Amino acid sequence: SADEEAIYLKSFDQLRAQKYDSAISGFRAMVAKYPQGNYADNAWYWMGESYHVKGDDDNALKAYQTLLQQFPASPKVPDALLKTGVIYQGQGKNAQARDAYNKVLKLYPTANAAAQARSRLAQLK
């Protein structure tokens, strides 16, 4: 709907302006109103990015996990998997990071995220 798109675009503008709390609030409101909307997968991804930039990796992981579980066919899945690995690696959870990176490489070998997953995997060895 036009309303969903308007909320998404406004929230994305907040993200670009580095107003992460406002972006998160907007994306949260949008997925509450349109849980299966056309922009819901992107909203969950960018919500995760916003939390990650703020250093709130627990909520970032929850946002990425929601995307992965509810929208398994989304084009954002490889990037969400990669970011999950990045967070785990930052937390010193190397086994979980390795799993996430390997999943990107196995399921999405041609995605842009695959090259990053490959180089991050090499850092873990």
C-alpha positions as CSV (number, residue, x, y, z in Angstrom):
1,S,0.0,0.0,0.0
2,A,1.0,3.6,-0.4
3,D,0.9,4.0,3.4
4,E,3.3,1.2,3.9
5,E,5.7,2.6,1.3
6,A,5.5,6.0,2.9
7,I,6.3,4.7,6.3
8,Y,9.2,2.6,5.0
9,L,10.7,5.5,3.0
10,K,10.4,7.9,5.9
11,S,12.1,5.4,8.2
12,F,14.8,4.7,5.6
13,D,15.5,8.5,5.3
14,Q,15.9,8.6,9.1
15,L,18.4,5.7,8.8
16,R,20.4,7.6,6.1
17,A,20.3,10.7,8.3
18,Q,21.8,8.5,11.1
19,K,18.8,9.0,13.3
20,Y,18.8,5.4,14.2
21,D,16.2,5.5,17.1
22,S,13.7,7.2,14.8
23,A,14.5,4.7,12.0
24,I,13.9,1.8,14.3
25,S,10.7,3.2,15.6
26,G,9.4,3.8,12.1
27,F,10.4,0.3,10.9
28,R,8.8,-1.3,14.0
29,A,5.6,0.6,13.4
30,M,5.6,-0.4,9.8
31,V,6.1,-4.1,10.5
32,A,3.4,-4.0,13.3
33,K,0.9,-2.5,10.8
34,Y,2.1,-4.5,7.7
35,P,3.7,-7.7,9.1
36,Q,3.7,-9.4,5.6
37,G,3.9,-6.2,3.6
38,N,6.0,-5.6,0.5
39,Y,8.7,-3.8,2.5
40,A,8.6,-5.9,5.7
41,D,11.7,-8.0,4.9
42,N,13.7,-4.8,4.1
43,A,12.3,-3.1,7.2
44,W,13.6,-6.0,9.4
45,Y,17.0,-5.9,7.7
46,W,17.4,-2.1,8.1
47,M,16.2,-2.4,11.7
48,G,19.0,-4.9,12.3
49,E,21.5,-2.5,10.7
50,S,20.3,0.4,12.8
51,Y,20.6,-1.6,16.0
52,H,24.0,-2.9,15.0
53,V,25.3,0.6,14.3
54,K,24.1,1.6,17.7
55,G,26.0,-1.3,19.3
56,D,22.8,-3.1,20.3
57,D,23.7,-6.4,18.8
58,D,21.2,-8.5,20.7
59,N,18.3,-6.6,19.1
60,A,20.2,-6.6,15.7
61,L,20.4,-10.4,15.9
62,K,16.6,-10.6,16.7
63,A,15.8,-8.4,13.7
64,Y,18.0,-10.4,11.3
65,Q,16.6,-13.7,12.7
66,T,13.0,-12.4,12.2
67,L,13.9,-11.7,8.6
68,L,15.5,-15.1,8.1
69,Q,12.5,-17.0,9.7
70,Q,9.6,-15.0,8.2
71,F,11.0,-14.2,4.8
72,P,13.3,-17.0,3.7
73,A,12.9,-16.1,0.0
74,S,13.9,-12.4,0.5
75,P,16.8,-11.0,-1.5
76,K,18.0,-9.6,1.9
77,V,18.6,-13.2,3.3
78,P,22.3,-13.5,2.2
79,D,23.1,-10.1,3.7
80,A,21.2,-10.8,6.9
81,L,23.1,-14.2,7.3
82,L,26.4,-12.4,6.7
83,K,25.6,-9.7,9.3
84,T,24.6,-12.4,11.8
85,G,28.0,-13.9,11.3
86,V,29.7,-10.5,11.7
87,I,27.9,-10.0,15.0
88,Y,28.8,-13.5,16.2
89,Q,32.4,-12.9,15.2
90,G,32.5,-9.6,17.1
91,Q,31.2,-11.4,20.1
92,G,33.9,-14.1,19.9
93,K,31.3,-16.7,19.0
94,N,33.4,-18.1,16.2
95,A,31.6,-21.4,15.7
96,Q,28.3,-19.5,15.1
97,A,30.0,-17.0,12.9
98,R,31.6,-19.8,10.9
99,D,28.2,-21.5,10.5
100,A,26.6,-18.3,9.3
101,Y,29.4,-17.6,6.8
102,N,29.3,-21.2,5.5
103,K,25.6,-21.0,5.0
104,V,26.0,-17.9,2.9
105,L,28.6,-19.6,0.7
106,K,26.6,-22.8,0.4
107,L,23.1,-21.3,-0.3
108,Y,24.1,-18.0,-2.0
109,P,27.5,-18.6,-3.7
110,T,26.9,-15.8,-6.2
111,A,25.5,-13.2,-3.8
112,N,27.6,-10.1,-3.0
113,A,27.6,-11.3,0.6
114,A,29.5,-14.5,-0.4
115,A,32.7,-12.7,-1.1
116,Q,32.6,-11.0,2.3
117,A,31.7,-14.3,3.9
118,R,34.6,-15.9,2.3
119,S,37.1,-13.3,3.5
120,R,35.6,-13.2,7.0
121,L,35.8,-17.0,7.1
122,A,39.5,-16.8,6.3
123,Q,40.0,-14.4,9.3
124,L,38.5,-17.1,11.6
125,K,41.0,-19.8,10.6
